[in-house]
Amino acid sequence: MKDASPAITLQRATAQHIDGLVALYSHPQVTRQTTQLPFLSGDLWRQRLSQHNEHILPLVAVHQGEVIGNCSLDQSTRVRRAHSGSIGMAVAPAWQGQGVGSRLLAAALEVADNWMGLQRVELTAYTDNQPALALYKRHGFDVEGQLLDYALRDGRLTDVYSMARLKRRER
């Protein structure tokens, strides 16, 4: 069993991680839990990572030089939604259930709370992805609704939960 120990480092995703990101998102078990198309190219990742934008925090979990997880926090660029951001993430199947997703999500939420001042962080998760739903709930996300026939997966339209974590202000 693998251990989410100090041997795993969290880093800002850069050009040096492109091949690892391509490999991560090329794994069929990873791709089916995202809304990404299979076979994302290195050029697409290069384009995404070349956007030097302080409203986007792309993180990777790395073990012995291998990208084993990814979590991105994107602050809304809409003026009236600048208090909110969205999360997208994936963990390599061999590392799922080992604390990698929890470390990535905790790091992104720490930045959301203490550096970006976000009051609301949103995400979607397939309704049958129980491990991901449990992870998000442990980190304070609540289901706000179910979006029917949201995305095509395995040739079928599939539902997702819309989830959010709100930083409640005192009233």
N, C-alpha and C positions, 0 to 999 in steps of 0.2 A: 504494500500500500504506500502510495506517495504521501509526503508530508508537506503541508503548506508552511514550511519553515523559513528562516532567514535566507535559505538558498534561493528562494523566489524573491525577485525584486520587482517593484513597480516602477515603471519609467514612463515618461512622456513618449508617445509613439513618434518616431522620426523616420527618415528615409532608410536608416539601417534596419528597420523592422519590417519593411515592405514584403520581403520574401516570406517572413514568418506570418504576416497577416494574410497573405495570399494562401498559404498552406492552411492556416486556421479556418478561414472561411470557405476553403475548398472541400473540407470534410463534410460528407453528406449529412451526418448527424448534427453538425453545427448549422449548415445552410438551411435545413428544414425548420429550425426554430427561429429563423430570422425572416425578414421580408426581402432579403438580398437575393439576387439571381445567383445561380451557381457560376463558377469559373470567373470570378472577379479578377481583373487583370492587375498586374503591378502598376501599370500606367494610371489606372483609376485610383489606387491607393496613393500613388505619388501625387496625383492631383489633390486628393483630399488632404493629405498631410502638408502640402505646400501652402495651404491657406493659413498664413500666419495671422490668426484671428484670436484675440484674447477671449472671445466669447465661446470658444470651443476648447475643450480639454480632452485630447485623445490619450488614453492610458493603455499600456500593455503590461501584462505579467510575464516575466521572463525567468526561465529556469535553464541554467547551463547554456545560455545563448539562444534557446528556443522560445518563441512566443507561444505561451500556453493559454493566454486569455487577453481579452480586449474589453475596454469599457470607455465609452465616449459620453461626455456631458456637453450638451449644446445649449447655451443660453439663447433664449428667443431674441431675435433682432428687431422684432416689432416693439415699438415704443411702449404701447399699452400692455405688452406681455413680457417686458424686460425683467419682471420679478420671477419669471418661470424658466425652466430648462427641461430638457428631455434626455433620457438615458437610453443608450443602446449597448448591448454587451453580448459576449460569447466566451465560452470556456471550452478548451479542447476536451473531447470526451474522456480521455484517459485521466484528466484532472478534475472532472466534475465530482462534487461531493467532498473535495479535499480542502475547501476553504478559500480557493483562489477567487471565485466570484464574490465571496463576502469581502475579501480584502480589497478587490477592485472597486466594488460598490461603496464600501466605507470610505475609501480615499476620495472618490468622486463626490460623495455627499459632504465630506469635510470641506472640500473646496467650495461646493455649492453654498454651504451654510456660512463659512467663515471668511471666504475670499470674494465670492460673487454676491453674497447677500440674497440668494434666491429664497423665496418664500414657498415656492411650489416646484416640485420635480416630478415629471410625468414619464410614463413608459407604457408600452403595450406588451402583453404576453399571451401566447396561445393558451386557451382555456384548459388544454390537456397537458400542459407543461408543468406538472406538479412540483418538481424540484425548483424551477425558477420562481413559481408563485410562492413557495415556502420561503425562499431566499428574500424576495421582495417584501413579504409580510414581516419577516424578522427585522428588516431595516426600516419599518414604519410605513410602508406603502399600503394603501387601501384600494380595494376594487371600487371604482366609481361607476362602472357600467360595463355591459357586454356589447361588443360591436359584432353584429352578425355578418357572416360571409365576408369577412374583412380582407382575407388574402388567400390566394391560391397556393395550396401546399399539397404535394403528392397527387396532383390532378383534381383536388377537391377544394371548394371554398370552405374556409375554416374560420371559426370565431376567435376573437381575442378579448381579453379583459383590458379595459382602459384603467390604469392604476395611477395613483398620485400619492406623494408624500408631502404633506403641508406642514410648514413650520408655523404653528399656531401663535398668534400674537395674543398677549394678555388683554383682556377686555375688562 
